[in-house]
Amino acid sequence: MHKCAILQSNYIPWKGVFDMISQVDTFVFLEDVDFTVRDWRTRNRIKTANGTMWLSVPVKKSTRGTKIFEIETCQDTNWQLKHYKTIYNAYKKAPYFGNYHGIIEEIYLSQRWRNLSEFNIYVTKLLAKTLSINTTFINSKELNTNGHKDDKLIEICKKVGANFYLSGPTAKSYISSEKFLYANIELAYMDYVHYPEYKQLHGKFDHYVSVLDVLFNCGENSIDFITRNKFKVE
């Protein structure tokens, strides 16, 4: 069985994205679809001494119908250095920060990023490698698929040779299980409710922050706090 998951690229994703990636053979970044503002493509949360904080990537204004892979970051705000310093100050006292400090240096200081999609994909692949997750990554724009919503998902699965599709739970609102059944593709949904807590800085525990929080607090044991969930087959 060849398992596939398809998801738009996210900014410094939360652990659930890496849980999904770890459970499939092929992970497809869904980049040739319309960009949506104020979404996970450009922002995520970290914990700080002053509470949970949003980090947002400033991007150039886009017209309706602009695809994710076409979005450019703003170059006049020095957001990379600002995000680096914010993350550094928030986690410098975390037990494993020293072990993984080099990762945020590589993410934010090694080069100047102009394309949002390229940046998000690079970071996701880097973090997956750090977590020893071995999955094949593909960018959907390289597959030249048509269709919309679940029709596009099915076509992507066929292109990569997958007969099992693992979806995020929110996609139930538009996915037709009958279409997947007809296409001979088994359909399942992620279940994000069983993550164990770990010793976390800055007050009350919060699951819904960037995976960087897990890395800095759990070190080489991070994967044990990321891949505890099971998917639900439809």
Buried (B, 14 or more C-beta within 10 A) or exposed (E): EEBBBBBBBBBBBBBBBBBBBBBBBBBBBBBBBEBEEEEBBBBBBBBBEEEBBEBEBBBEEBEEEBBBBBBBBEEEEEBBEEBBEBBBEBBEEBEBBEBBBEBBEEBBEEEEBEBBBBBBBBBBBEBBEBBEBEBEEBBBBEBEBEEEBBBBBBBBBBBBEBBBBBBBBEBEEEBEEEBBEEBEBBBBBBEBEEBEEBEBBBEEEBBEBBBBBBBBBBBEEBBEBBBEBEBEEB
